[in-house]
Amino acid sequence: MKKNYLLLMLLFAFFMRGQVIPGDRFSRDSKQNAAAKNWAGKSVGVATTFDDIQYWVGTGSNKAAFVVQWNDGKNTDALIWGFRWDGTATGEDMLKAILKTDRRFFALLYKGTQTGATVGGLGFDLDGVKTIGLYKGIDYTYPLYPANGFVNTTAYDFDTYKAIDTNDHWQSGWTNGEWSYWGKNPADTNFGSISTGASARVLENGSWDVWNYAPSKNVLPIAGTFTPVAPYVEATDFTNGYFMVNEDWFGHTNGSLNFVNKNGSVNYRIYSTANNNETFGVTTCYGTVYGDKFYFISKQAASGSDQNFSPGGRLVVANAQNMKKIAGFANIGGGDGRSFVGVNENTGYIGTSKGIFLFDIANLKVGTVITGTASVGQIGNMIRTSQYVFAVSQNGGVLVIDPANNTLVKTITGKFHSVAQAKDGSVWGIQDQKLININATAFTLTEYAIPTTKYLGSWGAWNAGSFTYSTQQNALYWMNSVNSFTSGTKIVKFDVASKSFNENFATIPGQTDAFKQIPYGAALRIDPVSDELIVNTTENGFGPHFQKNWVHTFDATGNLIQTKVLDDYYWFPGTTVFPDNTAPVVSTTLPSEVSIKEPTVIDLKNIVSDTDNLSAAIVKSVKSVSDTEIVSAVINVNDELVLTPKALGNATVVIRFNSNGKWVEKSIIVNTTSNLGTGEFTKLELAIYPNPVSDVLNVRTEDEVLKVTVYDISGKSINTQINNNQINVSDFANGMYIINIVTDKANYVQKFIKK
């Protein structure tokens, strides 16, 4: 911003100039002005030096010191920062750079004066609680939260503002007190008042600026020693916790992202912190991690009323490790954003209000709409199974898309609200009062009535919904509904194996208070590693009640084990997203070399696992065959590798296993032998699962198991029995084991981990 458009004025200098205030004209008292000059003439340098400064903002070869002295009796006072720059910089540049960078420091600015803006108040989060914001007068209903480090006002009403946290540094004033502005350049012995204001104050290498509050307009001496501010450090490790994607406060700020650490702390607006205060679009309703990228979907691109944050668009792509922005798209095919799913290494699908659009992950480009998806109303959530994409639409039911050619292959009619895949690979859709099992490859349907409660969805004001799944148990979960806009207070569990409902699995807390807690947005998600249920709640009553937000953690049995209270703010949490920390692991049971003389099938369904993703959804593909004249290799709809010999010789087949955008590759050397034929398929199969295992280890083979021996890491054999191809390892100590399986045709040695 040009210097002559924004002037951060010294308040007593403002009085000297006799600025016009609505209703009155003021001028500075000549005695007070003289006293300030006399005081400045006696000022001497302070003991603090540039070498003492700990927190530097900006980059460059020039350095200046920035001091704020509150004179409020709270320790520690007279805080000092450092500022670096190249070229030309002003006191305004320094103030705004520190406000933007240090999230503990905040200000009140009046931008409507004839000569620029006035600093009406300065504050600092002294106690580390992070409750940053202001109350105006007695209005405790709608606090004012700083964006870019400051709150704007449109009048000289500075005396009416108070900090939300009374333990913070905060001083403001126009009639009862004021901020005075002092400076010292390298050639100066003493500090002097700067009557030109901060935007006209040109810094020199070695300059000192001091903002010194004058209670009751009594200018106090500048402190002899300044306290260095410790560097402000945001969390940069986003692996041990989970993300909260927030719709945020419509009309005030665009979408945001918080990170809840497992240690109990919360880091707010981590995307804005990493990207120079940029935000997402308006009403960010969905987010997902795929591969090394984080995809954020908002309903609209930008809010014209948001002057404090730079909007990012309907689709924002960021680095999933450090939240740095990669790309943003205001236009995603002409529709408003709803959802996103990664399809493979090169392609994603964007769910919108006008169909499903292709997204080129490799080249970061929005593509065309998938034929048949543009006239079915809003697209809701989408899931990727190992073979297909299942997408819920508002008017067209569940759309089944083949990712191999991005074509719509099946439409399952009905009024669906959401879709999910269970641990065993089965696909489920949910309607008002029934679950629909959708066969994952044949698309046949089986209905199960929900006994008493309902799930009414949210097509009217869409969110991603609470219908979700566990990666550890073969179970689905959701919040019951009161109506289409309000969830109930119960978590419902559906056991996929037994087809049984528990409509009282857990109840969210806060039901005895005057204003009860209610779920908001997607509300319920399950940690794929810990199997803990994460529930977002807010306070009912609308309006200011939505400032109250909680995050509850339930264990896998429905017990409430932790509650976090978020800073008061209109977060409107959209959905919880978990980091993807691990890559898939391929079992050693997958042979590295096979000899075949006839078509051969290798079952891949249980050959690969992923500790923080749904193993059943891992996509298997043939990446390459070194010699297609020797052997052909395809993967069928049953996740089986079919090897067909074509001529004598050998070839290498490379299989890729893609788990939510992270993949590993394994090579199989295929030797074709004599007597090539096209007779019966031979099926090679041996699997031990799950691995790691906690209770029962399953052994699967086409051969008859004759003997099983388990050895610990020291080589000591452990008394082991196998019943119905299952081994009970619940009493084993945690650690690695070796299992020797002898069948009527072969001898197999594998490793497994007891957890």
C-alpha positions in Angstrom: 0.0 0.0 0.0 1.4 3.5 -0.9 2.6 5.5 2.0 0.4 8.5 1.3 -2.7 6.3 1.5 -2.2 5.0 5.0 -0.6 7.1 7.9 -0.2 5.5 11.3 -0.5 8.7 13.3 1.1 9.6 16.6 -2.0 10.6 18.6 -0.6 13.7 20.3 0.7 14.9 16.9 -2.8 14.3 15.6 -4.1 16.6 18.2 -1.5 19.3 17.3 -2.8 19.2 13.7 -6.4 19.8 14.9 -8.0 16.9 13.0 -11.8 17.1 12.6 -13.7 14.7 14.8 -17.5 14.3 14.4 -19.0 17.0 16.6 -15.9 18.7 17.8 -12.4 20.1 16.9 -9.5 19.3 19.2 -6.0 20.6 19.5 -3.2 19.4 21.8 -2.7 21.2 25.0 0.5 23.4 24.7 1.7 22.5 28.2 1.5 18.8 27.5 3.3 19.3 24.2 6.1 21.2 25.9 6.4 18.6 28.6 6.8 15.9 26.0 9.6 17.9 24.3 11.3 18.5 27.7 11.1 14.8 28.5 12.5 13.8 25.2 15.4 16.1 25.7 16.4 14.3 28.8 16.1 10.8 27.3 19.2 8.6 27.0 19.8 5.3 25.2 18.7 2.1 26.8 20.7 -0.9 28.0 19.2 -3.3 25.5 21.1 -3.8 22.2 20.4 -5.3 18.8 22.3 -8.4 19.9 19.7 -9.0 22.6 16.8 -9.2 20.2 15.5 -12.8 19.8 12.6 -12.5 17.3 13.4 -11.0 13.9 10.7 -10.4 11.3 11.4 -9.9 7.6 14.6 -10.4 5.6 17.3 -8.1 4.4 20.6 -6.4 5.3 19.0 -3.5 7.2 17.9 -3.8 10.8 15.6 -1.8 13.1 14.3 -2.3 16.6 10.5 -2.2 17.5 9.4 -1.6 21.1 5.9 -1.5 22.6 5.7 -0.2 26.2 2.2 -0.8 27.8 2.8 0.8 31.2 0.0 -1.4 32.6 1.8 -2.9 35.6 1.9 -6.4 34.0 5.1 -8.3 33.5 6.8 -8.3 31.2 6.5 -4.8 29.8 8.4 -2.9 27.1 8.7 -5.8 24.7 11.1 -5.6 21.8 11.2 -7.2 18.3 13.6 -6.8 15.4 12.8 -6.0 11.8 14.9 -6.7 8.7 14.5 -5.2 5.2 16.2 -4.1 2.0 15.5 -0.9 0.1 13.2 1.6 1.8 10.9 0.8 4.7 8.8 2.9 7.1 7.6 2.6 10.7 4.2 1.5 9.2 5.9 -1.3 7.3 7.6 -2.5 10.4 4.4 -2.4 12.6 2.3 -4.3 10.1 5.0 -6.9 9.4 5.2 -7.7 13.1 1.4 -7.7 13.5 1.0 -10.1 10.6 3.8 -12.5 11.7 3.6 -12.7 15.5 0.1 -14.0 16.2 0.4 -12.9 19.8 0.5 -9.2 18.9 -2.6 -7.4 17.9 -3.9 -3.8 17.3 -6.9 -1.6 16.9 -6.7 0.7 13.9 -9.0 3.6 12.7 -8.5 3.8 8.9 -10.9 6.6 8.2 -8.9 9.8 9.0 -8.0 12.5 6.5 -4.3 11.6 6.6 -4.4 7.9 7.1 -5.0 5.4 9.9 -4.5 5.9 13.6 -3.3 3.3 16.1 -6.0 3.2 18.7 -4.8 0.2 20.7 -2.1 -2.4 21.0 -2.2 -5.8 22.7 -0.1 -8.9 23.3 -1.0 -12.4 24.4 1.0 -12.2 27.6 -0.2 -15.5 29.2 -0.1 -17.7 26.2 -3.7 -18.6 26.3 -4.2 -17.5 22.7 -7.6 -15.9 23.3 -6.8 -13.0 21.0 -9.6 -10.5 20.4 -11.6 -7.5 21.7 -14.9 -6.6 23.2 -16.4 -3.3 22.3 -18.2 -1.7 25.2 -20.6 -4.1 26.9 -21.2 -6.2 23.7 -19.9 -9.6 24.8 -22.0 -11.3 22.3 -20.0 -10.6 19.2 -16.2 -10.3 20.0 -14.0 -8.8 17.3 -11.1 -11.0 16.2 -8.0 -9.6 14.5 -7.2 -10.5 10.9 -3.7 -9.8 9.7 -3.1 -8.8 13.3 -5.5 -5.9 13.7 -9.2 -5.0 14.2 -10.7 -2.0 12.4 -12.9 0.7 13.8 -14.6 3.6 12.1 -14.6 6.1 14.9 -12.5 7.6 17.6 -14.0 5.1 20.1 -10.8 3.6 21.2 -11.5 3.9 25.0 -14.5 1.5 24.6 -12.4 -1.5 23.6 -11.2 -4.2 26.0 -9.2 -7.4 25.5 -11.1 -10.6 25.8 -8.4 -12.0 28.0 -7.9 -9.6 30.9 -4.5 -11.1 31.5 -3.2 -9.9 28.2 -1.4 -6.6 27.6 -3.9 -4.2 26.2 -4.0 -0.4 26.2 -6.2 1.8 24.0 -7.5 5.3 24.2 -8.5 8.6 22.7 -9.7 10.7 25.7 -8.5 8.7 28.7 -5.1 7.9 27.4 -3.1 7.6 24.1 -0.3 5.9 22.3 2.7 8.1 21.8 5.3 7.4 19.1 9.1 7.8 19.6 12.1 7.1 17.6 15.9 7.2 17.5 18.2 7.0 14.5 21.9 5.9 14.6 23.1 9.5 14.7 20.7 10.4 17.6 21.7 10.3 21.2 18.2 10.5 22.6 14.7 9.3 21.6 12.5 12.0 20.2 8.8 12.2 19.4 7.8 11.4 15.8 5.2 13.9 14.8 5.0 12.7 11.2 3.4 9.4 12.0 4.6 5.9 11.2 3.9 5.9 7.4 6.1 8.9 6.9 8.8 7.7 9.3 11.6 6.4 7.1 13.7 3.8 8.8 17.5 3.8 8.8 19.7 0.8 9.4 20.0 0.9 13.2 16.8 2.8 13.9 14.7 2.4 17.1 10.9 2.8 17.2 9.0 2.9 20.5 5.3 2.9 21.0 4.8 4.2 24.5 1.3 4.3 26.1 0.5 7.5 28.0 -2.2 6.7 30.7 -4.4 9.7 31.2 -2.2 11.3 28.6 0.7 11.5 31.0 3.8 10.6 28.9 6.0 8.2 30.9 9.7 7.7 30.5 10.9 5.0 28.1 12.1 2.0 30.0 15.8 1.6 30.6 15.7 -2.1 29.5 13.5 -3.8 27.0 12.4 -7.4 27.2 13.2 -9.5 24.1 10.1 -11.3 22.7 10.7 -15.0 22.2 10.1 -16.2 18.6 6.6 -17.2 17.8 6.6 -20.8 16.7 3.6 -22.5 15.0 3.4 -26.2 14.9 5.2 -27.6 11.8 4.7 -31.3 12.6 1.3 -32.2 11.4 1.6 -36.0 11.9 0.5 -36.5 15.5 -3.1 -35.2 15.6 -5.8 -34.2 13.2 -7.0 -31.3 11.1 -10.2 -29.3 11.5 -11.4 -27.9 8.2 -13.7 -24.9 9.1 -16.4 -23.3 7.1 -15.5 -20.2 9.2 -17.5 -17.0 9.8 -19.5 -16.2 6.6 -19.3 -12.6 5.7 -16.3 -12.0 7.9 -13.6 -14.4 7.0 -13.2 -17.2 4.4 -12.5 -20.9 5.3 -9.7 -21.9 7.7 -7.8 -24.8 9.0 -6.9 -25.7 12.6 -4.7 -28.5 13.8 -5.5 -30.4 17.1 -2.4 -32.0 18.6 -2.6 -35.2 20.5 -0.8 -33.4 23.3 -3.9 -31.3 23.9 -2.8 -28.1 22.2 -4.6 -26.5 19.2 -2.9 -24.5 16.5 -5.3 -22.1 14.8 -5.3 -21.0 11.2 -2.3 -23.0 10.2 -2.9 -22.6 6.5 -3.1 -18.8 6.8 0.1 -18.8 8.9 2.0 -20.8 6.3 0.7 -18.7 3.4 1.0 -15.0 4.3 -2.6 -14.9 5.7 -4.3 -16.3 2.7 -7.5 -18.3 3.2 -9.7 -20.8 1.3 -12.9 -19.8 -0.4 -16.3 -19.1 1.2 -17.8 -21.9 3.4 -15.0 -24.5 3.2 -17.1 -27.7 3.6 -14.6 -30.4 2.7 -11.0 -31.4 2.9 -9.0 -34.6 2.2 -5.4 -35.7 1.9 -4.4 -37.6 -1.1 -0.7 -38.5 -1.6 1.4 -35.6 -0.6 -1.3 -33.0 -1.2 -4.2 -31.6 0.8 -7.3 -30.7 -1.2 -9.7 -28.1 0.2 -13.2 -27.5 -1.3 -15.3 -24.4 -0.7 -18.8 -23.6 -1.9 -17.8 -20.2 -3.4 -14.5 -18.7 -4.5 -14.4 -15.5 -2.5 -16.3 -13.1 -0.3 -16.3 -9.5 -1.4 -16.8 -8.4 2.2 -13.6 -10.1 3.3 -11.0 -7.3 3.3 -8.6 -8.9 5.8 -7.7 -12.2 4.2 -6.7 -13.1 0.6 -9.2 -15.7 -0.7 -8.0 -18.9 -2.3 -10.8 -20.2 -4.4 -13.3 -23.1 -4.6 -10.4 -25.6 -4.8 -7.1 -25.0 -3.0 -4.3 -27.5 -3.2 -1.6 -27.4 -0.5 1.4 -29.4 0.6 0.1 -31.9 3.1 3.3 -31.7 5.2 3.8 -28.0 5.7 0.5 -26.5 4.4 2.2 -24.4 1.8 -0.1 -23.4 -1.0 0.5 -25.2 -4.4 -2.5 -23.9 -6.4 -5.9 -22.3 -6.1 -8.9 -22.4 -8.5 -11.8 -20.0 -8.4 -13.6 -21.8 -11.2 -14.1 -25.6 -11.0 -16.3 -26.1 -14.0 -18.9 -23.5 -13.2 -20.4 -25.1 -10.1 -19.9 -24.6 -6.4 -17.6 -26.9 -4.5 -18.7 -29.9 -2.6 -16.2 -32.7 -2.4 -13.0 -34.2 -3.8 -11.6 -37.8 -4.2 -8.2 -38.9 -5.5 -8.6 -41.6 -8.2 -5.0 -42.4 -9.1 -1.6 -40.8 -9.2 -2.7 -38.5 -12.1 -6.4 -37.9 -11.6 -8.9 -36.7 -9.0 -12.6 -36.0 -9.1 -14.2 -32.7 -8.0 -17.7 -33.0 -6.7 -19.7 -29.8 -7.5 -23.2 -28.5 -7.7 -23.1 -29.1 -11.4 -21.5 -32.5 -11.7 -18.2 -34.3 -11.3 -15.2 -32.7 -13.0 -11.8 -34.2 -13.7 -8.8 -32.8 -12.0 -5.3 -33.3 -13.5 -3.2 -33.9 -10.4 0.1 -34.1 -12.3 -0.5 -30.7 -14.1 -2.9 -29.0 -11.6 -5.7 -28.4 -14.1 -9.4 -28.6 -13.9 -10.8 -30.7 -16.7 -14.2 -31.5 -18.2 -17.3 -32.9 -16.6 -17.8 -36.7 -16.5 -20.7 -37.5 -18.9 -23.9 -38.3 -17.1 -23.1 -36.5 -13.9 -24.1 -32.9 -14.8 -27.9 -33.2 -14.5 -28.3 -35.0 -11.2 -28.1 -32.1 -8.8 -25.4 -31.6 -6.1 -22.7 -34.2 -5.9 -22.1 -35.2 -2.2 -19.3 -37.4 -0.9 -17.4 -39.8 -3.1 -15.3 -42.9 -2.2 -12.7 -44.8 -4.1 -12.8 -48.5 -3.9 -10.1 -50.7 -5.4 -12.1 -50.9 -8.6 -14.6 -48.0 -8.8 -15.6 -44.5 -7.6 -19.0 -44.3 -5.8 -20.5 -40.8 -5.7 -23.7 -39.7 -4.1 -25.9 -37.2 -6.0 -28.9 -35.2 -4.8 -31.3 -36.4 -7.5 -29.6 -39.2 -9.3 -28.8 -41.7 -6.6 -25.4 -43.3 -6.3 -23.2 -42.9 -9.4 -20.7 -45.6 -10.1 -17.7 -44.5 -12.2 -14.9 -46.6 -13.8 -11.7 -44.7 -13.2 -9.9 -46.6 -16.0 -11.8 -44.5 -18.6 -13.7 -42.0 -16.4 -17.1 -43.2 -17.5 -20.4 -43.7 -15.7 -21.1 -47.4 -15.6 -24.0 -47.7 -13.2 -26.6 -45.5 -11.6 -28.2 -46.8 -8.4 -31.4 -45.0 -8.0 -32.8 -43.8 -4.7 -32.6 -40.9 -2.3 -29.2 -41.4 -0.7 -27.5 -39.0 1.7 -24.0 -40.5 1.9 -21.8 -43.5 1.0 -19.0 -45.3 2.8 -16.8 -48.4 2.5 -16.4 -50.8 5.5 -13.2 -52.6 6.5 -14.2 -55.8 4.7 -14.6 -53.9 1.5 -18.3 -53.8 1.3 -20.0 -50.5 0.1 -22.8 -48.9 2.0 -25.3 -46.1 1.2 -27.5 -44.5 3.9 -31.0 -43.2 3.4 -33.5 -41.7 5.8 -34.1 -44.8 7.8 -32.2 -47.6 6.1 -28.8 -48.8 5.1 -28.2 -50.2 1.6 -25.4 -52.7 1.0 -24.2 -52.1 -2.5 -22.2 -55.1 -3.9 -18.8 -53.5 -4.8 -18.5 -55.1 -8.2 -21.9 -56.5 -9.2 -23.9 -53.5 -7.7 -26.7 -55.7 -6.3 -28.5 -54.2 -3.3 -29.5 -55.5 0.1 -31.5 -53.3 2.5 -31.3 -53.1 6.3 -33.9 -50.9 8.1 -32.6 -48.7 10.9 -34.8 -49.6 13.8 -35.9 -46.3 15.4 -33.6 -43.4 14.5 -33.1 -41.6 11.3 -30.3 -40.1 9.2 -31.8 -37.2 7.3 -28.8 -35.7 5.4 -28.1 -32.1 4.5 -28.8 -31.4 0.8 -30.5 -28.1 1.8 -27.3 -26.7 3.3 -24.8 -29.4 2.2 -22.0 -30.7 4.4 -20.1 -33.9 4.2 -22.3 -35.7 6.7 -21.4 -37.9 9.8 -21.7 -41.3 8.0 -18.3 -42.8 8.5 -16.3 -46.1 9.0 -13.6 -47.7 11.1 -10.4 -49.2 9.6 -9.9 -51.3 12.8 -13.4 -52.7 13.3 -15.8 -53.9 10.6 -18.3 -51.2 11.6 -20.0 -48.1 10.4 -21.0 -45.0 12.5 -23.1 -41.9 12.2 -25.0 -39.3 14.3 -28.8 -39.6 14.5 -30.9 -36.8 13.1 -33.6 -34.5 14.6 -34.3 -32.9 11.2 -32.5 -32.2 8.0 -30.6 -29.3 9.5 -30.1 -30.6 13.1 -28.3 -33.7 14.3 -29.3 -35.5 17.4 -27.1 -36.3 20.3 -26.6 -40.1 19.8 -23.8 -41.9 17.9 -25.1 -45.0 16.1 -23.0 -48.0 15.4 -23.7 -50.7 12.8 -21.8 -54.0 13.0 -21.2 -55.0 9.4 -20.6 -58.7 10.2 -23.6 -59.3 12.4 -25.8 -56.6 10.6 -26.8 -55.3 14.1 -27.5 -51.7 15.2 -26.5 -50.0 18.4 -28.5 -46.7 18.4 -27.2 -45.8 21.9 -23.5 -46.4 21.3 -22.5 -43.0 22.8 -24.1 -39.7 23.8 -22.3 -36.4 23.3 -21.9 -34.4 26.6 -23.4 -31.1 27.5 -27.0 -32.2 27.5 -27.9 -31.0 31.0 -26.8 -27.4 30.4 -29.1 -24.5 29.7 -27.8 -24.4 26.2 -27.0 -27.9 25.0 -24.2 -29.1 22.8 -25.1 -30.1 19.3 -23.0 -31.6 16.5 -22.1 -29.4 13.6 -21.1 -30.1 10.0 -19.8 -33.6 9.3 -19.4 -33.8 13.1 -18.1 -37.4 13.4 -14.9 -39.0 12.0 -12.8 -42.0 13.2 -9.0 -41.9 13.6 -7.7 -44.7 11.3 -4.8 -45.6 13.6 -6.2 -45.2 17.2 -9.8 -46.1 16.2 -10.9 -43.1 18.4 -14.1 -41.3 17.4 -13.7 -37.5 17.0 -16.9 -35.4 17.5 -17.3 -31.7 16.9 -20.0 -29.9 18.8 -21.2 -26.3 19.2 -23.8 -24.6 21.5 -27.4 -24.5 20.3 -29.3 -21.3 20.3 -27.9 -19.9 17.1 -26.2 -16.5 16.9 -23.5 -15.9 19.5 -23.8 -19.4 20.8 -21.9 -20.7 17.8 -18.8 -19.1 19.3 -18.7 -22.1 21.7 -17.0 -25.1 20.2 -15.8 -28.4 21.7 -13.9 -31.4 20.3 -14.8 -34.7 22.0 -12.8 -38.0 21.8 -14.5 -41.3 22.4 -12.7 -44.7 22.5 -13.8 -47.6 20.4 -16.2 -48.8 23.1 -18.0 -45.5 23.3 -16.4 -44.0 26.4 -15.6 -40.3 26.5 -11.9 -40.0 27.1 -11.1 -36.4 26.2 -12.7 -33.0 25.6 -10.9 -30.0 24.1 -12.5 -26.5 24.3 -11.6 -24.3 21.3 -11.0 -20.6 21.5 -14.3 -18.7 21.3 -14.9 -18.0 17.7 -17.4 -18.7 14.9 -15.4 -21.6 13.5 -18.3 -23.6 12.1 -16.2 -26.8 11.7 -16.8 -28.6 8.4 -15.0 -31.9 8.8 -12.1 -33.6 10.5 -9.3 -34.9 8.4 -6.5 -37.2 9.5 -2.9 -37.1 8.2 -1.7 -39.9 6.0 1.6 -40.8 7.5 2.4 -44.2 6.2 2.7 -45.9 2.8 1.2 -49.4 2.0 3.2 -52.5 2.9 3.2 -55.5 0.7 3.3 -58.9 2.4 6.2 -61.2 1.8 3.7 -63.8 0.8 3.6 -62.2 -2.6 6.1 -64.3 -4.6 9.0 -62.6 -6.2 9.3 -65.3 -8.9 6.8 -67.8 -10.3 7.0 -70.5 -13.0 3.8 -71.1 -15.0 2.7 -73.2 -17.9 -0.9 -72.3 -17.8 -3.0 -69.3 -16.9 -2.3 -68.5 -13.2 -4.1 -66.4 -10.6 -2.5 -64.7 -7.6 -5.0 -63.3 -5.1 -3.9 -59.7 -4.1 -6.8 -58.8 -1.8 -5.0 -59.5 1.4 -1.5 -59.1 0.1 -1.1 -55.4 1.0 -2.0 -53.3 4.1 -1.8 -49.7 5.3 -1.9 -48.8 9.0 -3.7 -45.4 8.4 -6.0 -46.2 5.5 -8.6 -48.7 4.5 -6.7 -51.7 3.1 -9.7 -52.9 1.1 -9.6 -49.7 -0.9 -5.9 -50.1 -2.0 -5.8 -49.9 -5.8 -3.8 -52.6 -7.6 -2.6 -52.1 -11.1 -0.1 -53.6 -13.5 2.5 -50.9 -14.1 4.5 -52.7 -16.7 5.4 -56.1 -18.3 9.0 -56.3 -19.6 8.0 -58.6 -22.5 4.4 -58.9 -23.5 5.3 -61.6 -26.0 6.1 -63.9 -23.1 3.3 -63.2 -20.7 0.2 -61.1 -20.3 -0.8 -59.7 -16.9 -4.1 -58.1 -15.9 -5.9 -57.5 -12.6 -9.5 -58.5 -12.6 -12.5 -57.0 -10.7 -11.8 -59.4 -7.8 -8.3 -57.9 -7.2 -6.6 -61.0 -8.7 -3.5 -60.9 -10.8 -4.1 -63.1 -13.9 -0.9 -64.2 -15.6 -1.3 -65.9 -19.0 1.8 -67.5 -20.6 2.2 -66.8 -24.3 5.7 -68.1 -25.2 8.6 -69.8 -23.6 11.0 -67.4 -21.6 10.8 -65.0 -18.7 9.5 -61.5 -18.1 9.2 -59.1 -15.2 5.8 -57.9 -14.1 5.7 -54.8 -12.0 2.6 -54.4 -9.7 1.7 -51.0 -8.2 -0.2 -50.7 -5.0 -1.8 -47.3 -4.5 -3.2 -46.5 -1.0 -4.8 -43.0 -1.0 -2.1 -41.6 -3.3 0.9 -43.3 -1.7 2.2 -46.3 -3.5 4.8 -49.0 -3.6 5.8 -51.3 -6.4 6.7 -55.0 -6.4 8.3 -57.0 -9.2 7.4 -60.6 -10.1 9.7 -62.6 -12.4 7.5 -64.9 -14.5 9.1 -68.0 -16.0 7.0 -69.7 -18.6 7.8 -73.4 -19.0 7.2 -76.1 -21.6 3.8 -77.6 -22.4 2.1 -74.2 -22.6 -1.7 -74.7 -22.5 -4.9 -73.0 -21.9 -6.4 -75.5 -19.5 -7.7 -74.9 -15.9 -6.4 -71.8 -14.1 -3.9 -72.5 -11.4 -4.4 -70.4 -8.2 -1.3 -69.5 -6.1 -2.4 -68.3 -2.7 -0.9 -68.1 0.8 -1.7 -65.3 3.2 -1.4 -64.6 6.9 -3.5 -61.7 8.1 -4.0 -59.3 9.7 -0.4 -58.2 10.1 0.3 -56.6 12.5 -2.1 -58.8 14.6 -3.5 -58.4 18.1 -5.6 -61.4 18.7 -6.2 -64.0 16.0 -3.8 -64.6 13.0 -5.5 -66.1 10.0 -3.7 -68.5 7.7 -5.1 -68.9 4.2 -3.8 -71.3 1.6 -5.2 -73.6 -1.1 -3.1 -76.4 0.3 -3.6 -78.5 3.3 -1.7 -77.2 6.3 0.2 -80.0 8.0 2.2 -78.2 10.6 2.7 -74.6 12.0 5.6 -73.5 14.1 6.1 -70.0 15.5 9.5 -68.6 16.6 10.2 -65.5 18.6 13.0 -63.0 17.6 15.6 -65.0 19.5 14.7 -68.2 17.6 12.9 -69.9 20.5 9.9 -71.9 19.3 6.5 -71.2 20.9 3.9 -73.8 21.5 1.3 -73.1 18.8 -2.0 -74.7 17.7 -3.9 -74.0 14.6 -7.7 -74.4 14.5 -9.7 -73.8 11.4 -6.7 -72.0 9.9 -6.6 -69.6 12.8 -3.9 -69.1 15.5 -4.6 -67.4 18.8 -1.7 -65.0 19.5 -3.4 -62.8 22.1 -1.1 -64.1 24.9 2.1 -63.4 22.9 4.3 -60.6 23.9 4.4 -57.6 21.5 7.1 -57.9 18.9 8.2 -59.7 15.7 7.7 -63.4 15.1 8.6 -65.9 12.4 6.0 -68.5 11.3 6.9 -71.7 9.5 3.9 -73.2 7.6 4.2 -76.7 6.2 1.6 -77.8 3.7 1.2 -80.9 1.6 2.9 -79.1 -1.3 5.3 -76.6 0.1 7.1 -75.1 3.1 6.5 -71.4 3.7 8.4 -69.0 6.1 6.8 -65.6 6.9 7.1 -62.8 9.5 4.4 -61.2 11.5 4.1 -58.5 14.2 2.1 -58.9 17.4 0.9 -55.6 18.7 
